Amino acid sequence: MKAVAYFQNLPIDNPESLQDIVLPEPQPAPRDLLVEVRAISVNPVDTKIRRNAAPEAGQPKVLGWDVAGVVKAVGSEVTLFQPGDRVFYAGDLTRPGGNAELHRVDERIVGHMPKSLDFAQAAALPLTSITAWELLFDRLQIAEGKADQGQSLLVVGAAGGVGSILVQLARQLTGLTVIGTASRPETQAWVRELGAHHVLDHSKPLAEELRRAGLSQVTHVASLTQTDQHLDQLVEALAPQGRLGLIDDPASLDVAKLKRKSLSLHWEFMYTRSMFQTPDILEQHRLLERVGQLIDAGVLKTTVGEHFGAINAANLRCAHALLESGKAKGKIVLEGF
C-alpha cells in the first residue's frame, strides 16, 4: 500500500523530511478495524513527532492521527462496525498513523462519520473534537445546559483547530460567556463566526483586553497555545477558585502562581485513553458518535481551513510548513491517493 513516512528527524524544507513509500498491508487484531483511508487532516502533533521522535534505525515512521474512511475488514471481536461503514477517528499514538492507504485502529476510539459531510470535511474533526470535548466537559467540568450561566470561558488561541471546535461546543451546549483570542483580523472574524461573544487580541496584555471588552475576570481558561508566555496574564484574568486547562507543552510552568487564588490546573491529552487502554476507552467512541449527531443536526460545523490536495509527501510537507508557521486557520485536510 502507498504511505508517507520519515526515516530521520529533518527540517520540513528538506525533501527527505517526508517521503512517499510502499508498505505491506496491515492485518486487524480482534478489536480492530481495517480502514480504507479516504481523507486525513494534519495536526501540530504530527510536526512535533516528525521533529523529535526518531524512528528505529532504517525503519519508516508513518504519521497522521485524523482519518476519515471506509471499513474494509473487521477483527473477530468487533461489535460496533461492519465492512462498508464510513468512519472517522483520531487513532492511537502507540501505533502507526493514518497517512497510508490502509490503517488499523481499535473500534473503541472510532465513530460513524457524520452523514452530512464528505470525507475531507469529516477528517478535520476527530482529534480536535475529542480534545475540545474532554477539555471542556471532563477536565474543566463544565456541565451541558445552562447550569453554568453567569460563568465565563476564555479560550486562548481560539482560531486554531481545537479552539475552532471548543468555541462552538461552549457556545452551543453550555451557558458560558465565551471569549476567544486571535491576533489577526481574519482569525478574529473566524472566531466571531464560530460563536464567541467576545474576541480579544492575545498579542496584547490579556487582562487589559478583558477590561476593554467590559469584563473584569473569567471563571475558566482553556489555554491552547503559549501557556508559559501568558501565565501571569491568565492568573490575573482568572477569578479566585477558577480553573485553568491547557493542552500545549510549556517548557516550564510555575504552578506556585496559582496558589494565592486557589486556582486549579487541568491537563488534557486526548491520547491518554488509547495509550494506557483505560477502562473508559469506549468514551471516545461515544463522544465521536455524539459529535457526528451534532454535526448532522447543524449544531456544530466542520472546521476545514484549507484543502491541500492528494495525500502525498510533497503536499504533506506543505501542510507541515504551514502549521509550523503558526498561521494556520482551522484545519488542513488532504484527500485521496
Salt bridges, closest charged atoms under 4 A:
GLU25 OE1 - LYS72 NZ 3.89
ASP32 OD1 - ARG95 NH2 3.08
ASP32 OD2 - ARG104 NH1 2.67
GLU36 OE1 - ARG38 NH2 3.33
ASP66 OD2 - LYS331 NZ 2.90
ASP85 OD2 - HIS112 NE2 3.57
ASP106 OD2 - ARG108 NH2 2.76
GLU107 OE2 - ARG31 NE 3.02
GLU134 OE1 - ARG139 NH2 3.76
GLU134 OE2 - ARG273 NH1 2.68
ASP138 OD2 - ARG273 NH2 3.79
GLU144 OE2 - ARG290 NH1 2.96
GLU186 OE2 - ARG184 NH1 2.87
GLU193 OE2 - LYS301 NZ 2.79
GLU209 OE1 - ARG212 NH2 3.02
ASP232 OD1 - LYS257 NZ 2.74
GLU236 OE2 - ARG211 NH1 3.71
ASP249 OD2 - LYS48 NZ 2.73
GLU268 OE1 - ARG139 NE 2.80
ASP280 OD2 - ARG273 NH2 2.97
GLU283 OE2 - ARG286 NH1 2.51
GLU289 OE2 - HIS112 ND1 2.97
GLU324 OE2 - ARG50 NH1 2.82
GLU324 OE2 - ARG51 NH1 3.22
GLU335 OE1 - HIS307 NE2 2.97
